[in-house]
Amino acid sequence: MKKLFVVILTIVLILSSVGICYGAVGDNMISPYFVSVNYYLTQFNISSSGNATYAYDVVPRSYLNLNRVVATVKIINSDTGAVAYNKTKELEFDAMQYAFMDSGTYDLDTRGTYELRIMLKCYKDNTLLETINTTPDVAAF
């Protein structure tokens, strides 16, 4: 009786694990959020005197797959929608930080709430790989 119970229990365990071992590939595969960029970081602050400072880093997945980043930086007055600052520049790669980096300052004239918006165009050998619009950073003055 004990031997029969052990055999039945073994068969039940084997049959119950068959469904767990099965897997399939579907259309909903997980893919990276960015193609050529691992991640980016942004910082935005406004001093009490109206001096806006920003900094951002773009960390590539591999420098072999991304060798040029062009950024358009805009500081926009959220209250009026007016663009207070607009600059486009090509970023330099910092091998020590393993990132494309930039920072800057701008003196604001009008009090209000401002957004930092950055558009990143990522290239490999002059071929555009992707365009990333960063999440706006908000600060008030």
WOZI-V323408 format. One record per backbone hydrogen bond with DSSP energy under -1.0 kcal/mol. CO is the residue of the C=O (numbers start at 1). NH is the residue of the N-H. E is the energy in kcal/mol with one decimal. If there is no record, write none. Layout:
# WOZI-V323408
{{CO,NH,E} {CO,NH,E}}
This chain:
# WOZI-V323408
{{1,5,-2.1} {2,6,-2.0} {3,7,-2.1} {4,8,-2.4} {5,9,-2.5} {6,10,-2.2} {7,11,-2.2} {8,12,-2.4} {9,13,-2.3} {10,14,-2.3} {11,15,-2.5} {12,16,-2.3} {13,17,-1.3} {17,21,-1.3} {36,61,-2.3} {39,59,-2.8} {41,57,-2.1} {43,55,-1.9} {45,53,-2.9} {47,50,-1.6} {50,108,-3.2} {51,47,-2.0} {52,106,-2.2} {53,45,-2.4} {54,104,-2.3} {55,43,-2.5} {56,102,-1.9} {57,41,-2.2} {58,100,-2.8} {59,38,-2.7} {59,39,-1.4} {62,65,-1.2} {68,123,-3.2} {69,91,-3.0} {70,121,-2.9} {71,89,-2.5} {72,119,-2.3} {73,87,-2.3} {74,117,-2.9} {75,84,-2.5} {75,85,-1.5} {76,115,-2.7} {77,81,-3.0} {82,77,-3.0} {85,75,-2.0} {87,73,-3.2} {89,71,-2.9} {92,101,-1.5} {94,98,-1.4} {94,99,-1.6} {99,94,-3.1} {100,58,-2.7} {102,56,-2.5} {104,54,-2.5} {106,52,-3.3} {112,141,-2.5} {113,78,-2.8} {114,139,-2.4} {115,76,-2.5} {116,137,-1.7} {117,74,-2.8} {118,134,-2.8} {119,72,-2.3} {120,132,-2.9} {121,70,-2.5} {122,129,-3.2} {122,130,-1.2} {123,67,-1.8} {123,68,-1.4} {124,127,-1.3} {127,124,-2.0} {130,122,-2.7} {132,120,-3.4} {137,116,-2.9} {139,114,-3.4}}
